[in-house]
Amino acid sequence: MTLNIFLKHLKKQRVRLTTQQYKTIRGQALAGDVVGANKGLIKLLERGEKIG
C-alpha cells in the first residue's frame, strides 16, 4: 500500500478515531512505516467496534 492510498483511507476513518489516534497513525505513516500504521489502524478500528 502506498502512502497516498493509505492517507486517503485514513482520512475516511477519521470520524471513528480520536484526534490523538489520528495524529499518531498519520505520523507513523509519514515517517515511512505505512505497513505498521495500517496494522495499528486496523487494530484501533476493531477495538472501537467491540466497545461501541
MODELLER restraints for C-alpha pairs under 7 A, 6 or more apart:
rsr = mdl.restraints
at = mdl.atoms
rsr.add(forms.Gaussian(group=physical.xy_distance, feature=features.Distance(at['CA:3:A'], at['CA:29:A']), mean=6.86, stdev=0.5))
rsr.add(forms.Gaussian(group=physical.xy_distance, feature=features.Distance(at['CA:3:A'], at['CA:34:A']), mean=6.43, stdev=0.5))
rsr.add(forms.Gaussian(group=physical.xy_distance, feature=features.Distance(at['CA:14:A'], at['CA:22:A']), mean=6.53, stdev=0.5))
rsr.add(forms.Gaussian(group=physical.xy_distance, feature=features.Distance(at['CA:25:A'], at['CA:37:A']), mean=5.38, stdev=0.5))
rsr.add(forms.Gaussian(group=physical.xy_distance, feature=features.Distance(at['CA:25:A'], at['CA:41:A']), mean=6.82, stdev=0.5))
rsr.add(forms.Gaussian(group=physical.xy_distance, feature=features.Distance(at['CA:28:A'], at['CA:37:A']), mean=5.77, stdev=0.5))
rsr.add(forms.Gaussian(group=physical.xy_distance, feature=features.Distance(at['CA:29:A'], at['CA:37:A']), mean=5.52, stdev=0.5))
